[in-house]
């Protein structure tokens, strides 16, 4: 289905590794578009809008999502109900106190506890006036163990009355004081990192930026420019490479997203001076920022060599998500997504493919949904874009043959 994308090109795979190039939907001006025929097509649809600089996104057990708004410090719930127009309901559920949105900081990453259905715990990464930190909050969202009853309203939605007076608007969400578990992450006007997610091993992972001081990225004593791995209490996870430290990998510039493929291998996208790099993220590896990765004595690529690179004019990518063996990253300056096909061994199959180019403006977060789709946030109201009337939005993309919507 490469014909759907202008300039689509895949190189031949290694002799022992095959695969099928991913199929992307063509850009469409409509909120929903079907591309292709039947099960072989791909769709891109706007499922939520009028968000304020959305940044982090994590799914609840019932398939709805919690989304952070960087500048307002608000957590909103998207879904699981849909409104009259078919889009998902957007309900503010909490405001995090003490958030400083200066520069590119603010309320950034969010992760849902694997035991959320019983403990209601959510983890957030946010900026204060002095540092970046990781903290926990408790949310009472009712039953999130499965899909809601058909037609049930979103939490906080007043009942409609066709004959009586209009119901009052819902009360504003409560302001919560998060309980820090990691503090002292360097905070700068730029390059604050901020992604959070629980890995297949049950550990909590977090990415930090160099906060404008590249030399700190390779300093093991600094939390800047790192990939962190910790317990739910913020302590070093068992098996970390450096004793007594939450540092899992170092030498990174501004990692704002990471994801795992179906085999449990970890990947991230990190911006450099001339290119963005797709990295295989591994335990204890120094990725060499701000210098380029060095070759070994035999000329072979070292462990920190990028899997592939993208020119900054077409990338400046942030989030990265996965669907089985496909990685997708959302790009800000490049205003597109890039897809990377992986082989079962974790290598690259062919060349990257881009899509949705300039269809929705700046794209930031990409997360693989529980149904096999990709959820992508726009980033047009962050002060750097040209927002449309309905920005910011969340776009749901179903790739051909991805199995989205199947159980």
Rosetta blueprint (number, residue, H / E / L):
1 X L
2 X H
3 X H
4 X H
5 X L
6 X L
7 X L
8 X L
9 X L
10 X L
11 X L
12 X L
13 X L
14 X L
15 X L
16 X L
17 X L
18 X L
19 X L
20 X L
21 X L
22 X L
23 X L
24 X L
25 X L
26 X L
27 X L
28 X L
29 X L
30 X L
31 X L
32 X E
33 X E
34 X E
35 X E
36 X L
37 X L
38 X H
39 X H
40 X H
41 X L
42 X E
43 X E
44 X E
45 X E
46 X E
47 X E
48 X E
49 X L
50 X L
51 X L
52 X L
53 X L
54 X E
55 X E
56 X E
57 X E
58 X E
59 X E
60 X L
61 X L
62 X L
63 X L
64 X L
65 X E
66 X E
67 X E
68 X E
69 X E
70 X L
71 X L
72 X L
73 X L
74 X E
75 X E
76 X E
77 X E
78 X E
79 X E
80 X E
81 X E
82 X E
83 X L
84 X L
85 X L
86 X L
87 X L
88 X E
89 X E
90 X E
91 X E
92 X E
93 X E
94 X E
95 X E
96 X E
97 X L
98 X L
99 X L
100 X L
101 X L
102 X L
103 X L
104 X L
105 X L
106 X L
107 X E
108 X E
109 X E
110 X E
111 X E
112 X E
113 X L
114 X L
115 X L
116 X H
117 X H
118 X H
119 X H
120 X L
121 X E
122 X E
123 X E
124 X E
125 X E
126 X E
127 X E
128 X L
129 X L
130 X L
131 X L
132 X E
133 X E
134 X E
135 X E
136 X E
137 X E
138 X E
139 X L
140 X L
141 X L
142 X L
143 X L
144 X L
145 X L
146 X L
147 X L
148 X L
149 X L
150 X L
151 X L
152 X L
153 X L
154 X L
155 X L
156 X L
157 X L
158 X L
159 X L
160 X L
161 X L
162 X L
163 X L
164 X L
165 X L
166 X L
167 X L
168 X L
169 X L
170 X L
171 X L
172 X L
173 X L
174 X E
175 X E
176 X E
177 X L
178 X L
179 X E
180 X E
181 X E
182 X E
183 X E
184 X E
185 X E
186 X L
187 X L
188 X L
189 X L
190 X L
191 X L
192 X L
193 X L
194 X L
195 X L
196 X E
197 X E
198 X E
199 X L
200 X L
201 X L
202 X L
203 X L
204 X E
205 X E
206 X E
207 X E
208 X L
209 X E
210 X L
211 X L
212 X L
213 X L
214 X H
215 X H
216 X H
217 X H
218 X H
219 X L
220 X L
221 X L
222 X L
223 X L
224 X L
225 X L
226 X L
227 X E
228 X E
229 X E
230 X E
231 X L
232 X L
233 X L
234 X L
235 X L
236 X E
237 X L
238 X L
239 X L
240 X L
241 X L
242 X L
243 X L
244 X L
245 X L
246 X L
247 X E
248 X E
249 X E
250 X E
251 X L
252 X L
253 X L
254 X E
255 X L
256 X L
257 X L
258 X E
259 X E
260 X E
261 X L
262 X L
263 X L
264 X L
265 X L
266 X E
267 X E
268 X E
269 X E
270 X E
271 X E
272 X L
273 X L
274 X L
275 X E
276 X E
277 X E
278 X E
279 X E
280 X E
281 X E
282 X L
283 X L
284 X L
285 X L
286 X E
287 X L
288 X L
289 X L
290 X L
291 X L
292 X L
293 X L
294 X L
295 X L
296 X L
297 X L
298 X L
299 X L
300 X L
301 X L
302 X L
303 X L
304 X L
305 X L
306 X L
307 X L
308 X E
309 X E
310 X E
311 X E
312 X H
313 X H
314 X H
315 X L
316 X L
317 X E
318 X E
319 X E
320 X E
321 X E
322 X E
323 X E
324 X L
325 X L
326 X E
327 X E
328 X E
329 X E
330 X E
331 X E
332 X L
333 X L
334 X L
335 X L
336 X E
337 X E
338 X E
339 X E
340 X E
341 X E
342 X E
343 X L
344 X L
345 X L
346 X L
347 X L
348 X E
349 X L
350 X L
351 X L
352 X L
353 X E
354 X E
355 X E
356 X L
357 X L
358 X L
359 X L
360 X L
361 X L
362 X L
363 X E
364 X E
365 X E
366 X E
367 X E
368 X E
369 X L
370 X L
371 X L
372 X L
373 X L
374 X E
375 X E
376 X E
377 X E
378 X E
379 X L
380 X L
381 X L
382 X L
383 X L
384 X L
385 X L
386 X L
387 X L
388 X L
389 X L
390 X L
391 X L
392 X L
393 X L
394 X E
395 X E
396 X E
397 X E
398 X E
399 X L
400 X L
401 X L
402 X L
403 X L
404 X L
405 X L
406 X L
407 X L
